[in-house]
Amino acid sequence: MKLSNTKKYFINLLLLLIIFLQGCSLGTQKNVEEYKYAVIHTDLFNKADIHLYNEDGKYLSKIRTKYTGITLGAFMKKPVSKKNKIYMANPLSGNRSNTFILEMDKVDFHIKEISNKSKVAPTVWAVDEKFAYMSGGPLDHCTLTKTDLSTGKQVKNTEINGEAIHMVEDTDKLYLLTFIHSDPGDVYGNINVINKKDLSLIETIKVDDIVYSTDMQLVESDLFLVKTQDGKDRDSNEIIKINLENKKIEKIVLPFKTLNDIHLYKDNIFVTQGNSQREPTEKKIAKYNLKTSEIDTFTTEIENLVSYIHEDKFITSDGRKIIVYDLNSFKKEKEFKLEKSQLNFATFFIN
């Protein structure tokens, strides 16, 4: 049977389109193999892009994803990285709330939804090798769920008193920070120590005079908690150190307020200054020695909205630039501008 000219035209057009798409895919894969930094831009309703850059800051390519609102509405902003996977919050998209976090492969950028199956938008989360632990809810209580990463099935769920703000995981325990607002004149925090296996509550450690925290870090048997705002909603300059064995609580007073992230490096913790509403700060960094309690202070050139310690470097971004500092001298080693985007800067991660 002879093909009509019209059919031949459409077949040839389809073949050309396939060849073109294959070429684009190969080109993107080549760029993916080279990338060092991935910068996520998003809005709430329409778009989300991932811009890729190599180690020297050269812009490589853009990857479009259907998941809008990445990190928007979440208390925890930075992705959780496990091997070649990145886990991100996605509580809101448009006018709807989402009951999942996103698992993204750092190699091929395939995104999978990890659902909590509880109709609660996760705003804080932790991930280990096998499970995702997600929490969210209203001011007076939060739902905590455990989901199998491979099957997507919910294994356990429970309710915890207070508003969930942050969570970190250890070998067999979760440390979930919640805030108790029942008495407006006495707002405080609870460190809920939770058994990862069955989500049972082991104990609760009370932290007085705190209403918000942007970060927690577990360092052996000590939990370091950023006291971003005190119980009266005032900016704080304190780090709370909680010994999980003897329950002793210490305050580490830093020489500036508006605290943001904690990073661990050798015998030091680095605490960044950054406003959660992205208002201007003095751009300070505090280096606290865990052995001597000595505090050094540095100043960066840009706001430290999202930062990491990676391969002995301090790497920070304000959404316009990425700057790399040497951790020993804190001298700037490298900086590069990010491609302009009409979307909001959400976060970035390092490959």
BELCOR-V452869 format. One record per run of one state. SS is the DSSP state (~ for helix, > for strand, _ for the rest). FROM is the first residue (numbers start at 1). LEN is the number of residues. If there is no record, write none. Layout:
# BELCOR-V452869
ss=SS from=FROM len=LEN
ss=SS from=FROM len=LEN
This chain:
# BELCOR-V452869
ss=_ from=1 len=4
ss=~ from=5 len=30
ss=_ from=35 len=2
ss=> from=37 len=6
ss=_ from=43 len=5
ss=> from=48 len=6
ss=_ from=54 len=5
ss=> from=59 len=6
ss=_ from=65 len=15
ss=> from=80 len=3
ss=_ from=83 len=2
ss=> from=85 len=5
ss=_ from=90 len=2
ss=> from=92 len=2
ss=_ from=94 len=2
ss=> from=96 len=2
ss=_ from=98 len=2
ss=> from=100 len=6
ss=_ from=106 len=5
ss=> from=111 len=5
ss=_ from=116 len=8
ss=> from=124 len=4
ss=_ from=128 len=3
ss=> from=131 len=6
ss=_ from=137 len=4
ss=> from=141 len=8
ss=_ from=149 len=5
ss=> from=154 len=8
ss=_ from=162 len=1
ss=> from=163 len=7
ss=_ from=170 len=3
ss=> from=173 len=8
ss=_ from=181 len=7
ss=> from=188 len=8
ss=_ from=196 len=5
ss=> from=201 len=7
ss=_ from=208 len=4
ss=> from=212 len=1
ss=_ from=213 len=3
ss=> from=216 len=4
ss=_ from=220 len=2
ss=> from=222 len=8
ss=_ from=230 len=5
ss=> from=235 len=9
ss=_ from=244 len=5
ss=> from=249 len=5
ss=_ from=254 len=5
ss=> from=259 len=7
ss=_ from=266 len=2
ss=> from=268 len=6
ss=_ from=274 len=10
ss=> from=284 len=6
ss=_ from=290 len=5
ss=> from=295 len=5
ss=_ from=300 len=6
ss=> from=306 len=5
ss=_ from=311 len=2
ss=> from=313 len=5
ss=_ from=318 len=3
ss=> from=321 len=6
ss=_ from=327 len=5
ss=> from=332 len=6
ss=_ from=338 len=6
ss=> from=344 len=7
ss=_ from=351 len=1
